[in-house]
Amino acid sequence: MLRAQIQVTDNQGVARSYDGNGALFVAFEEHFDISIMEMGENPRMTHVYWLGYEAARRQNQHDGLDFKQWLDAGHNVEFEVDENPLDEQATPSS
């Protein structure tokens, strides 16, 4: 399972962190009609900022703005993929 940390900083310097999760990634795939895994091969700033916006929107922390308005308001997004999201290595089962 893919996991990611998303940090959104507003134009006042207030930073909020969000966990990227399955529902967010499915919404990404539906919105852009590409696999979230393809984002790693050809990252676009639109993808990163949309994930930040959508994570904030899902927590009702987007100030009621649509995506373009939110971008114009000066938000910054940092996105970091968790390469090893499991606390332990998976154990194969038969």
PyMOL commands that set and color helices and strands:
alter all, ss='L'
color gray80, all
select helices_A, chain A and resi 22-32+36-41+45-58+67-72
alter helices_A, ss='H'
color red, helices_A
select strands_A, chain A and resi 3-9+15-20+76-82
alter strands_A, ss='S'
color yellow, strands_A
deselect
rebuild
show_as cartoon
